[in-house]
Amino acid sequence: LDSPLPISSSPSSSSSFNDTSPNNPPPSIRLNHITLKFASLNDLAHMYHAAKAGGVEPHLCLNHGVTASLYYKLQGSKWEPD
């Protein structure tokens, strides 16, 4: 987004969205988590090896029982291929 979306905790909020300062920063929405689904464990392993060859390694690997997940932290966001 080019500009943050206004978010208010209540319709009668006393602060104005145009009133921004260091003590009253504008509200914002940030991306926290992206999940990428692969058709097979082999496809997930191929992505892992390609990322590792490029110097990118997961910070966490988990077997959830029904899925296996690799967690990456890239540019402040979390990526979860599973």
Backbone as CSV, one residue per row, in Angstrom:
resi,resn,N_x,N_y,N_z,CA_x,CA_y,CA_z,C_x,C_y,C_z
1,LEU,0.830,-1.186,0.000,0.000,0.000,0.000,0.869,1.242,0.000
2,ASP,0.419,2.238,-0.716,1.168,3.489,-0.750,1.051,4.263,0.554
3,SER,-0.087,4.155,1.207,-0.271,4.835,2.488,-1.004,3.905,3.429
4,PRO,-0.738,4.010,4.736,-1.404,3.122,5.683,-2.904,3.371,5.709
5,LEU,-3.659,2.302,5.961,-5.105,2.423,6.095,-5.449,2.922,7.482
6,PRO,-6.414,3.824,7.603,-6.790,4.286,8.941,-7.502,3.187,9.717
7,ILE,-7.103,2.996,10.951,-7.710,2.003,11.830,-8.058,2.703,13.124
8,SER,-9.274,2.510,13.575,-9.699,3.136,14.819,-10.234,2.068,15.749
9,SER,-9.941,2.191,17.035,-10.440,1.220,18.003,-11.913,1.431,18.295
10,SER,-12.424,2.606,18.020,-13.847,2.885,18.233,-14.271,4.034,17.337
11,PRO,-15.559,4.080,16.973,-16.019,5.167,16.109,-15.877,6.541,16.753
12,SER,-15.854,6.599,18.077,-15.782,7.893,18.755,-14.362,8.242,19.184
13,SER,-13.379,7.689,18.483,-11.989,7.958,18.834,-11.711,9.456,18.788
14,SER,-11.016,9.962,19.795,-10.778,11.402,19.891,-9.604,11.874,19.044
15,SER,-8.723,10.967,18.608,-7.569,11.406,17.821,-7.925,11.446,16.343
16,SER,-7.336,12.367,15.636,-7.560,12.511,14.206,-6.493,11.722,13.456
17,PHE,-6.880,11.106,12.333,-5.909,10.363,11.535,-4.930,11.305,10.845
18,ASN,-5.301,12.574,10.717,-4.409,13.549,10.101,-3.445,14.163,11.109
19,ASP,-3.665,13.919,12.379,-2.821,14.471,13.447,-1.682,13.501,13.716
20,THR,-0.613,13.583,12.916,0.526,12.688,13.111,1.726,13.481,13.590
21,SER,2.455,12.879,14.489,3.671,13.462,15.037,4.487,12.309,15.595
22,PRO,5.721,12.547,16.040,6.499,11.454,16.634,5.775,10.790,17.811
23,ASN,4.975,11.547,18.540,4.234,10.975,19.669,2.900,10.382,19.252
24,ASN,2.458,10.652,18.042,1.195,10.144,17.535,1.399,9.701,16.080
25,PRO,2.128,8.585,15.865,2.410,8.152,14.499,1.127,7.689,13.807
26,PRO,1.110,7.713,12.471,-0.081,7.264,11.758,-0.290,5.766,11.959
27,PRO,-1.532,5.312,11.972,-1.784,3.874,12.082,-1.272,3.175,10.826
28,SER,-0.931,1.919,10.947,-0.430,1.199,9.782,-0.798,-0.270,9.866
29,ILE,-0.741,-0.912,8.733,-0.941,-2.353,8.628,0.358,-2.922,8.093
30,ARG,0.836,-3.989,8.712,2.090,-4.607,8.277,1.861,-6.083,8.001
31,LEU,2.605,-6.597,7.062,2.561,-8.013,6.745,3.375,-8.764,7.783
32,ASN,2.775,-9.779,8.398,3.471,-10.531,9.433,3.847,-11.928,8.982
33,HIS,3.026,-12.567,8.153,3.223,-13.986,7.894,2.667,-14.339,6.520
34,ILE,3.428,-15.078,5.744,2.982,-15.609,4.454,3.221,-17.110,4.477
35,THR,2.237,-17.881,4.026,2.384,-19.329,3.921,2.361,-19.716,2.449
36,LEU,3.332,-20.504,2.035,3.390,-21.024,0.674,3.148,-22.524,0.739
37,LYS,2.201,-23.029,-0.032,1.870,-24.456,-0.043,2.522,-25.114,-1.257
38,PHE,3.091,-26.292,-1.049,3.692,-27.060,-2.127,2.917,-28.355,-2.308
39,ALA,2.892,-28.864,-3.526,2.116,-30.060,-3.848,2.680,-31.320,-3.197
40,SER,3.975,-31.335,-2.938,4.584,-32.545,-2.376,5.767,-32.179,-1.488
41,LEU,6.171,-33.131,-0.664,7.352,-32.945,0.171,8.593,-32.782,-0.708
42,ASN,8.611,-33.462,-1.858,9.723,-33.327,-2.796,9.828,-31.885,-3.310
43,ASP,8.682,-31.264,-3.610,8.693,-29.865,-4.057,9.204,-28.941,-2.957
44,LEU,8.804,-29.207,-1.708,9.283,-28.416,-0.567,10.799,-28.574,-0.413
45,ALA,11.282,-29.819,-0.547,12.722,-30.072,-0.438,13.486,-29.365,-1.557
46,HIS,12.918,-29.344,-2.759,13.560,-28.648,-3.883,13.679,-27.152,-3.582
47,MET,12.615,-26.547,-3.030,12.650,-25.131,-2.669,13.700,-24.887,-1.586
48,TYR,13.766,-25.785,-0.592,14.753,-25.661,0.490,16.170,-25.629,-0.076
49,HIS,16.487,-26.588,-0.964,17.842,-26.668,-1.522,18.156,-25.463,-2.412
50,ALA,17.171,-24.984,-3.168,17.386,-23.802,-4.011,17.641,-22.570,-3.144
51,ALA,16.864,-22.410,-2.071,17.063,-21.267,-1.168,18.420,-21.362,-0.476
52,LYS,18.774,-22.572,-0.017,20.053,-22.760,0.673,21.226,-22.458,-0.261
53,ALA,21.107,-22.853,-1.524,22.164,-22.563,-2.499,22.330,-21.056,-2.694
54,GLY,21.258,-20.297,-2.461,21.319,-18.843,-2.558,21.679,-18.171,-1.248
55,GLY,22.033,-18.972,-0.235,22.447,-18.411,1.048,21.315,-18.122,2.015
56,VAL,20.121,-18.635,1.724,18.961,-18.397,2.592,18.598,-19.704,3.290
57,GLU,18.675,-19.697,4.621,18.340,-20.900,5.390,17.205,-20.610,6.356
58,PRO,16.369,-21.626,6.637,15.261,-21.405,7.571,15.770,-21.156,8.984
59,HIS,15.027,-20.363,9.737,15.389,-20.165,11.140,14.684,-21.193,12.011
60,LEU,13.697,-21.939,11.447,12.967,-22.951,12.202,12.384,-23.969,11.236
61,CYS,12.495,-25.252,11.572,11.885,-26.332,10.792,10.988,-27.123,11.732
62,LEU,9.732,-27.358,11.322,8.793,-28.076,12.183,8.035,-29.137,11.402
63,ASN,7.800,-30.279,12.052,6.905,-31.304,11.543,5.630,-31.198,12.365
64,HIS,4.551,-30.719,11.743,3.285,-30.531,12.443,2.442,-31.808,12.458
65,GLY,2.949,-32.883,11.907,2.174,-34.118,11.810,1.499,-34.224,10.451
66,VAL,0.627,-33.277,10.133,-0.048,-33.281,8.835,0.703,-32.446,7.802
67,THR,1.602,-31.587,8.249,2.430,-30.788,7.345,3.838,-30.674,7.911
68,ALA,4.772,-30.395,7.040,6.140,-30.064,7.448,6.369,-28.620,7.025
69,SER,6.945,-27.817,7.900,7.099,-26.388,7.621,8.526,-25.923,7.834
70,LEU,8.954,-25.023,6.972,10.234,-24.335,7.094,9.895,-22.870,7.303
71,TYR,10.418,-22.265,8.346,10.121,-20.866,8.649,11.336,-20.006,8.323
72,TYR,11.107,-18.990,7.503,12.149,-18.054,7.103,11.777,-16.664,7.595
73,LYS,12.762,-15.872,7.951,12.547,-14.458,8.264,13.268,-13.661,7.187
74,LEU,12.505,-13.051,6.308,13.060,-12.292,5.196,12.549,-10.863,5.251
75,GLN,13.429,-9.913,5.329,13.092,-8.490,5.325,12.019,-8.154,6.358
76,GLY,12.116,-8.752,7.532,11.200,-8.422,8.615,9.876,-9.152,8.589
77,SER,9.596,-9.944,7.547,8.364,-10.724,7.476,8.693,-12.192,7.669
78,LYS,7.693,-12.977,8.048,7.886,-14.412,8.226,7.307,-15.144,7.019
79,TRP,8.060,-16.062,6.451,7.627,-16.871,5.322,7.595,-18.318,5.763
80,GLU,6.514,-19.013,5.465,6.360,-20.401,5.883,6.010,-21.280,4.690
81,PRO,7.002,-21.827,3.985,6.693,-22.820,2.963,6.361,-24.142,3.642
82,ASP,5.237,-24.761,3.260,4.919,-26.091,3.802,4.187,-26.917,2.780
